[in-house]
Amino acid sequence: MRFLDRRVRIFQAPALLALSLAAGGCASILHGTRQKVEVFTDPPGATATAGDQQVTTPGVLKLPRKVKNTTIRIEKEGFAPKTIPLDRRTSGVVWLNFVGIPVGVYSGAYAGAASSNDNGWFGSLENVGKGAIVGGAAFPGIGFWTDFQTGAAYRLDPARVIVRLEPVSASASKQQP
């Protein structure tokens, strides 16, 4: 019976650890790698462009969070063009990865207990402790790494752009390319 119990623990530990690691990256899961930015202009009907995306206002651009210097260019015939810079900031959602510490500690301790070679109470305890430390660091670490590598750790500000376009004189609008 003891052999069966050990075999079950050996198969459960990697499965539990894999499941916990797959759940890493809270920001990636909760709000993804792209963000919707609403663009409104007065008057409406302008063209808003950011990267390879273009929308007629009012409209929504779905922009990648990872890009450092994102700008929205707004143009409408008869009006002066405007460029709106977006600030990339760290999203508060990324800090939810710290929730993974208890899951990682538990998974690591469980894996350590399953790998025990039965050196008595202290031998098993040593493996459990090592597993808990490794799991407690690895789980949130992988989550943070995932979020920052994919760009999900960031948010773009402002998420709603409202612009009043200024009319240009007829002679000035003919001189612009």
N, C-alpha and C positions, 0 to 999 in steps of 0.2 A: 504494500500500500504506500509506503514511503517513496518508492521509486516512481509510482504513478503521480503522487503529489509533486515531486520535484520536476517531472516531465511537464506537467501542466503549467507550473510556474515558469519554466524555461520558455515555453511557447507564449504564455500570456505577457511576459515582460516586454519582449520586442514588439508585440502587437500594441500594447499600451503606449510604449515609447513612440512608435511610429504614428499612432493616432494623435498623440499630444504634439508631436513635431509638425504634423500636417495642419494642425489648427493654428500654427504660428502666423504672425503678421496680422495683428488686429486691424490696423488701418487698411491693409489690403483687402480684408474681408468686409469691413464695415462701410468704407466709402470708395474703394477702388483707386485706380491709377489715373483716372480722368475726372475733371470737375466741370460742371455746367456753370457757365458765366452768362448771365442775362445781360443783353445790351438794348438800351432804350435811347432813342434820340428825339429831339424836338427841333425840326419836324421829323416825323417818321419817314421811312423809305430810304434811309442811307444804307451804304454798304459797309459792314464791319468785317475786317479781315484780321486773322491771327494765325500765323504759320500758314498751313495749307488749307485752312478753313475760311469760309466766307458765308455771311448770312445777311439778309436784308432786315433792317430794324423795323419793329421790335423783333428780336430773335435770340436764340441761345447758341452759344459756341460751346463745344465739349472739348476742353483743352487738357493736354497732359500736365499732370502736377509736377513732373520731374524737371521740366525745362526751367532754367534759372531766370532768364530774362525774357518774359513774355510781354508783348505789347499788342494792343488792339488798335488798328488804324481804321478811322471812320471817315468816309468820304461821301459827298453828295454834290452833284452838279449845282453850281451857284452858291456854294457854301465853302468856307475855309475848312480844309481837312484837319483832323485832330488825332493825336496819338496818345493813347492812355496806357501807361505802364502798370502792370500787375505785380504786386509784391508776392514773393514766395516765402511762406512762413511754415514753421513746424506745426503740424496739427496736434491738438491735444489728444486726439484719438490714439496716437502712437504710444502714449504712456500706458495704455491698457495692456501692453505686452508684459508689464510687471505682474499682472494677474497670473501669468503663466509660471511664476516662481513656485507656488505650492504644487501645481500640477507636475512641474519638472522635478521637484524634490520627491514627490510621491512616486513618480514613474522611475526615477533613478534609484531610489531606495528599493523599490520592488525588483528592478533589474539586478541590483547588487545582491539582494537576498536570494534571487534565483540562481545567481552564479556562484553562490557560496560552495566551497568544497568541504563543508562540514568540519571545520577546524574547531568545533565547539562554539560556545556562545560568543566569545570575543572575536573569533575569526569571521563569523557571520556578521557581527556588528560592524566590523571594519569595512567589509564590502558594502553593507547597507549605507554607511556614512559616506564612503567614496561615491557611491552611486547617487546619493541624494545631492551631494555637492555638484557633481557633474551635471545631473539633470536640472538642478535649480539654476545653474548658469546657462546651460545650453538652450533650454526652452525659450526663455525671453530673449536670449542673444540671437537665436535664429529668427524670432519674430521681428526684432529691431532691424536686423540685417535685411530681411525680406522687404520690410516697409521702406527703408531708405534706398535700396537698390531699385525697386520698382517705381519709386516716387510717391507711393501712397502715404508716406509720412508727412507730406506737405499739403498746404492749402493755398489757394490763390486769393488774394485780396485786391480789390473788392470783388465779391461774387456777383454783384449787380452794378453795372455801369450805366449811369444816366448822364447824357451829354446834350447840351444846348449848342446847336451849330450856329455859327455867325455868318450871315450873308456877306458875300463879297460883291464889289461893284462889277458891272458888266465888263469894263475894260480890264480889271484885274483878273477876272475868271478866264478871259481869252489868253492872257499871258501865261497862265499855269499850264504845265504839260498834262 
